[in-house]
Amino acid sequence: MSSSLPRLVIAAPSSGSGKTTVATGLMAAFAGRGLAVSPHKVGPDYIDPGYHALATGRAGRNLDAYLCGPELVAPLFAHGARGCDLAVVEGVMGLFDGASGQGELASTAHVAKLLRAPVVLVVDASSQARSVAALVHGFASFDPEVRLAGVILNKVGSDRHEAILREALDESGVPVFGALRRGGEVVTPSRHLGLVPVAERGAEAVAAVAAMAELVRVGCDLDALYAVARGAPSLGGAAWDAAAAVGDSFPEPAASRNRGSAPDPGPRTPDRLDRPDALELPDRKGGNPRVAVAGGAAFTFSYAEHSELLAAAGADVVSFDPLRDEQLPDGTQALVIGGGFPEVYASELSANEPLRKAVGDLARSGAPVVAECAGLLYLARSLDGRPMCGVLDIDARMSGRLTLGYRDAVAVSDSVLAANGTRVRGHEFHRTVVEPGAGASPAWGITRPGRRVEGFVQGGVHASYLHVHWAAVPQAARRIVAQATEVARATEGVTPS
């Protein structure tokens, strides 16, 4: 990467201040000027990156110091920003809000410091006058290592209101890079887990992003913002590389994996994939195993690095839409079903009986099937009373309770995704429950917060509510591809093609 890549972090005092509108608008406005803009989002959010991708034409990338560790934030940033002229990073919650009880860890401020990036604060000024200067002064002085470069005022009521706000901030010495008028907010509909994803809105999402770009173009000083971005200091270190990550991704020895406190995993049965010598990449001369990844409106939650890791491990990665496709892609030898909103599309998913049967047949063949959250629901016997794939003897339903937060976990069963004892950090985000919540061979033991087991390991199936970022555990991709290769050889007698 260019060590002097221009970059900005867009933050706010709290959620609901307008970060997504401003960040997405800036991305689209700068892209409209002909710049190659790299979009990023702090934290585990899957939805905002969809709008970022629409604004820039590039994959939205997450930067999560909890899921991936602080040491991977800058390398992942550099990987996503290769070949770009500017990077815009949208923060999460308030500037200094991070993982609960973990200080600054995974906060926007933490990521900004790891990236050595200037911060622009989006302030909801709708109910403020001169007090805005005190608010901004507090954020500017709270952590001297965070460089607060200036503010963008949101929900400004009038010319007079704007003048009062600017005068107050002039006294504080903090530059004002823009003022967006109240009533000019872009409509971005929400539901139980946040904004409605781009994949579900089609032309409406395109229009919304265009409106964000125009709002920012008219209300902000883009030249001044770009000058601040160009003033970011050099950021050293190599960019993350999927091939290198997979090449170094052998499991830890059993002795180190099982250290520390964790739910008792019970008797350990070593499996073929628990040995480093069993994790060889497929022979590319014979063709690569095909891994199908669910997409479409019902399954929008995924990290771009997952497909990149699978490809680096030797897979032919193809996508399919369970709402439209009646069969899995030809030659599918492994299946990855990420998160999303299957509860919204339960009727349509249930009505696609041919695909439900194909998924069930693949799972029963022993092929790798990895399902997270929405994928777990899809593999259930039923979802809100509607038949699903029936791979797991569980029933899923919507609930009135939001389950949300970071989790520390340990694999308590050998699986296609992780060897017994593998420690991960994950994230839960759902308003559904499954009954029962864990199988005879659970997927994970949650070690913090609380202690419990959850999820299911059954044959080649690994299904769980826990979202894990594979950049932190790249051996997951290698295990999936290795298992797909072995199953294909066993069932077909030939190397998969």
N, C-alpha and C positions, 0 to 999 in steps of 0.2 A: 504494500500500500504506500501511498504518498504520506510521509511522516508529518507533513504540514497540511493535511486535508482540512479545508474549512468546515467547521461544525458548530452547531448550536444545540442547546438543550432547552426545550420549552417546558417550563414548570409553572406551578401555581401555589397559592397559600393553602388551597383545599380542593377536594373534588368538586365538580360542578362550576368551576370558574371559567371554563371555556378552552381548556388546553387542546382538546381534540379538534375543535373548530379552527383554532389558530395554527396548530401544528400542521394539520392537513391542508389548510389554506396556504400556508407558507410553502409546503412541499409542491403543491400544484402551481402556485404563482411563480416560483423559481423554475420549475420544470417548463412553464409556459414561456420563460425567457430563454429557453434552449439549454439550460443546465441539466446535467445528469445528476439527479438528486437521490441520495441513499436514505431510505426511510427506516427509522428504528423506534421501538417502544420499550420503555422501562417496565419490567415486571412480566407476569405470565399471561397478560391479556392477549386473546386471540382475535378479538373483533376489530379493534382500532387498526391493527396492521392491514386488514383488508381494505379499509379506506385509504390508508397510506399507499398501498400498492396501486390502487386505482388512480391516485394523484400523481404517481411517479412513473408507473409502468415497470416497477421493479418489485421483487418480493419484499414484503414487510418483515423486518427482523426484530426479534425480541432480545433484550439485554437484561438478564436476570442474575444478579449476583448471589441470590439464594439458591436457585435451582442449579446453576452452572458453576458457582464459585467466583469470587472476585477476580481470580487470575485469568478467567476466560473471557471477561467482559471486553477488554480491549482487543484481543485476537478475533473474537466473533464480530466485533464492530468493524475491524479492518477487513475481514472476509466479506462482509456484506457491502462494504463501501468501495470495493475494488473498482477502479475505472471511473469513479464518480468525481464531480466537481464540488459537491457540497453534501453534507450529511445533516439531517434534522432529526433530533431525538425527542420524542414526546415522553414526558415524565408520567409518573403514577401518583395518584392521591396528592397530598401536600408535599412540598419540596423536601421536607425532612422526615416524612412518614415512610417507614420501612417495615421489615418483618417484625411482628409483634414481640416485644421483649428482647429484641436483638440490637438495640441501639440504631445506628445509621444503616445497618446491613440491608441492602437491596432497595434503599431509598433512591429517589431521583438525585439527591445531593451526593450520595455515595457513588452512583454511576457517573455523575458529572466529574467528580474528582478523579475517578479511574480513567476517564477519557480526557482529562485536562481541558474540559470544554466550558466555554462561557454559557451562563444561564440567563435566559430571558423569562421574567416572571409575568404571567397573565393574571391580572387583578380584576375581579368583579367589583367595579366601582359603582354599582347601581344604588347603593345606600350609603355612600361615603362622599365626603368633601375633603377638607384639609387633613382629616385623620388618615387618609391614604398614605401620607408621607411617613407617619409613625409606623404603619404596618410595613411598608417597604423597608424602612430603616431597620426594623427588627429582623427581617429576613436577610438583609444585606450584611448585618453585623453578627448574626447568630453563629456562623461558622466561617472564620476568616479564610479557610481553604477553598471555599466555594466562591467563585467569581460571579457576582450578580452584575451582569453587564447593563441591564436596563429593564424596563417594563413595557408591556402593552396593556392599555386600559380597555376593559371590556364592559359592555352594557352602559355606555355613557349616554346620559339623557338629552343633552343639548350642547350648543356651542358654549353657553355660559358655564355649564357643568364641566365641560372639558377644560375651559380656561382656568377654573378654580383648581382642578386636579393638577394641571400642568404647573401652575404657579407654586403649589405646595411641594411638588416633586422637584422643582428647580431649586428650592431651598435645601432639599436633601442631597442634591448633587447626583441623583440617579437619573440617567437619560430616559426619556419617553420615546419609544420607537413606533407608537401607533395608538390610535383610539378608535374602537369599534362601537358604533351606535347601538343603543338599546332598540329592540325591534328589528334589528338587522340579523338576528340570530338565524342560523340555518336549521331547518327542521330535520332532526335525525331521530326517528322513532325508536323507542325502547320497549323492552318487555322484561321478563323476570330475571334475565342474566345480563342486562345491559342493552347496548345498541343492537338493533336488528342488523345482522351481518350483510355485507355487500352482496354476497351470492344470492340473497333472498330478495333484494330490492331492484336489481337490474338497472333499467333506465333511470329510476328514481335516485339510485346511489350515484350514478354519473352526474345527474343534475345537481345533487347535493354537494358533491365535491367541486363542481364548477362554481356553485354559489359561494362556497367557502373561499375559493381562490379569488373571486371578485371582491368579496368582503375584505379580505386581507390586502389585496392589491390597492384598493381605494383607501383603506384606513391605516396602512403601515408604510414606513419608510424602508422599502426593500433594499435600497442601496446601503443605508446605514447598517441594517441587519447583516448584509453580506460582508460589509467591512469588519464587523465584529467577529463574524465566523472566520474570516481570513486571518484574524489576529490570534486564533487559537495556537498555543505553542506546539512544538513537535511532539509526536506521540510515537515512541519507539516500540520495538518488538515486532515479531513476525505475525502475519495474519494466520488465523485458524485455517486448517486444511483438512478436508474430510478424509482424503486418502491417507494422510499421515496419521490422523486420529484412529482410523480403523486399523492401520498397520501396527499401532502400538497398543491395541485394545485387548490384550489377553487378560483373563480373569486373574484376580489376586490368588495366591496360594491359600488353601483352606485354612491354614493356621492363622493368617492375618485377617481373613474374612470374618472369622467367628469371634474376634476379640470384642470386648465391651459388652454392656448390658443390652439385651434385646429380648423380645418374647422368645421363649424356648421353641426352636424350630422342630424339636423332636428328632427321631432317628434320621440320620442323613444317608441317603442313597445316592452315591455318585452316579452321574449319568455321562453319556458319551460326550456331551457338550461342556462338561466341567473340566475337561483336560485341554490345555493349550494346543496339544498336537492334533486335537480333533477339530480345531477351529480354522483349518486352512481355507483359504479362499477358493471358490470354484475354479475349475480349469476353464479359462476363457476360450481355449481352442475348441471346446465342445459346446460353447454357448452358455449363457448366463441364466440362472433361475429367474422366473418372472414373479415379481411381487406386486400384487394389486393393492392400491391405496384408495380407500373410499373418499369420495368428494361430493360435490353438489351441495344443494341448499341444506340438506339435513346433517352433513358432516363437514363443517367448515373449520374446525379447530385442529390445526396442525402447525408444527414448526418446520420451516423450509429445510433446516439442517437434517431432518429425519430422512427425507428422500435422498438428500445428497450423501448421507452416510450409507444408506442402502446401496446406492449406485456405486459408491467407492468400494463397498464390500463385494461387489461383483454382480449385483442384481440388475435385471431389466425392470425398471420401475414404471408401472402404468397406472393410470387413474380410471375410476369408473364411478358412476352415479347410481346409488341404490334406488333413487326415485324414478329413474328412467331406464336403466339397463336391466334386461331380464336375465342376463347371464354374466358370469364373471369374464374378464378378458381371456381370450384363448390362451391356453398354456399356463394359467395361473397356478403357481406352486406354493404361494404364501400370501397371506392377507393381512393388511393393517387397516384397522377401523378406528379413527380418532374420535375426538369430541364433536359436539354440535348440539342440534336440537331435534333429536328423533321424536321427542314428545309432541312437538308441533306438527310433525308429519307422520304420526303413528298410523293413520288410516292409509295413506299412500304406501308407506313401507310395508304394511301388512298385506295390502292388495297385490303387491308384487311377489306372488307365490313362487314363480320360477326361480327368482334370484334367492329367495329365502331357502329354497331347497338346495340350490347350488352351494350356498354358504354352509349349510348343514352338512352336505356331502363332503365338502372340502375339509371341514373340521373333523369329521369322523374318519377321514383317511389318515389322520395323523400329521397333516401339513401344518406349518406354523400359522396360527391365527392370533394376532395381538390386538386387543380391543381396550380402548380407554374411554371411560365415562359413557358417552353416547354409544360407543361401540359395545360396551357391556350391556346396555339396554337392548341393543339390536340383537345380541346373541341370546337374550332371555327367552323364556317360554312365551311370555306375554308382556305387553306394555300398555298400561291403562285398559286392560281387558282385551286388547287386540293381539292376535297371534304374531309372534316374531319368528326368529330363526330356530328356536328350540334347541340350540346347542347346549345351553345350560339349564338345569332344572330350577330356575328361579323365575319370579314374577316381579315386574317393575311397575312403579306408579309414581305419579306426581305427588308431591307433598307440599305443605305450606311452609316448610322450614328450609332456609338457605344454608347449605353446608359450604363453607368458604375458608380457605386459609392454607398456609404452607404446612407441610408435613415432613417429618423425618421418618424414614422407613427402612426396613431390612427385608430382603427376600427370605421367606420361610419355606419355600419349596423350590427345588430345581425346576427351571422352566426354559422355554425357548427364548425368553427375554433376559433372564438373569439367573446366575447360579445361586444356590442356597447360601445365604450369608452376605450377599452383595448389599451394600448400603447405598441408599439413594436419598435425595431430597426431591419432594414432589409438591403438587398443589391440587387441592380439591375445589370444585366449583360447580355445584348442582343443586337443584330443587327436587330431586327424585330420590326414591329409596328402592332397594331390591331386597327381596325376602326369599331365602336367607341372605345375610350380608357377606357370608364367607362360605367356601366349600370345605370338603374334607381335606383338601390340600390348598390352603389359602395362598394368595399371591404375595401379600405383604404383611409384615407385622409393623404397625405404626408405633414408633417409639416416642414421638413427641408431636403434638401435645397428647397426653394420655397414652394409654397402652391398649391396643386391640389388634385383632387380625381382620383382614378384609380381602375380598377378591377371590379369584378362582384360577387354579391350575389344573387342567384336565387334558391329558394327552398332549397335543401340540398347542393347546389353547392357553393363553394368558389373558385374563380379563379382569379389569379393576377400575375403580373410580379415580385412581391416582394418575394425574398427568405428570410425566417425567420428561425432562429435556435430555435427549440422547447425546447431545454434545458433551454432557458430563459423564455419560456411561456409554461411550461409542461401541463397546463390546456387544451391546444389545443388537445393533445392526448386523454385526458379524455373526452372532449366534443365529439370528433369523435366517440369514442367507445360507449359513452352513447347514442348518436343519432342513431348509427347503431343498438343498442339493442332495442331502442324504435320503430324504423321503422320496424324491424323484427317482433316484437311482434304485431304491429298493422296490418301488412300485412299477417302474417302467423298464428297469434293467439297463437303462442307458443314461448318459449324461443329459440333463435337460437342455432343450433347445428352444 
